[in-house]
């Protein structure tokens, strides 16, 4: 679970910095933004997460409940 949380945090921080112009946008950042835009779980997060067929919003709510 710690690896998943770390991956989510760093990928979102990198995407934020890329959108602000502080970093160059990479292919991974574009893929992350595209998946989030269509409400799907990003592939980078699925790699470390538990199996789920839920959309991103429902999966996020479930993740927060599991952490709590």
N, C-alpha and C positions, 0 to 999 in steps of 0.2 A: 504494500500500500504506500510506503514511503517513496518508493521509486516512481510510482504513478503520480503522486502529488508533486514531487520534484520536477518530473517531466512536464506536467501541466503548467506549473508555475514558470519554469524557464521558457517554455515555448510561447506562452502568452506574453511574458516580458519582452522576449525577442520580437514578437509580432508587433507589440506596441511601439517598441523602439524603431522598428522598420517603417511603420506607418507614420511616425513622427519625423522620419528622415534621418534619424541618428545612426541607423544601420542600413546596409543594402538589403533589399528584399531577396530572399533565397527561394528556391523551389519548394522547400519544406514549409516556409512561411506562407507561400501562395496556396499550397495544398491545405494547410491548416485553416486559412481564411475562407477558402472555397467550401470546405466541409462544414465549417461553422455557419456559413451563410445559408446553406441548404438544410441546416438542422440535423446533420449527421455527425456521428462520433469521428473525430480525426484519427487517421490511421496510426499516427505516432502514439496516441493515447491508448488505442485499442491493443497495441502491442504489449502494454504493461497492465491493462485493465482485466477485470473479470469478463467472461463472455456475456453479452447482452445484445438483444435485437432492438432495444429501445431507441427512440430518437434522442438527440443530444440533450434537450431540455429535461426529459423524463429521466435519462441516465444521470444527468448532473444532480437532480434532486435525490436520486437513489444513492449516489456517491456521498453526498453531504450527510444523508441519514446513516450510512455505514460508518462514516468517520466519527459522527457524534456517538 
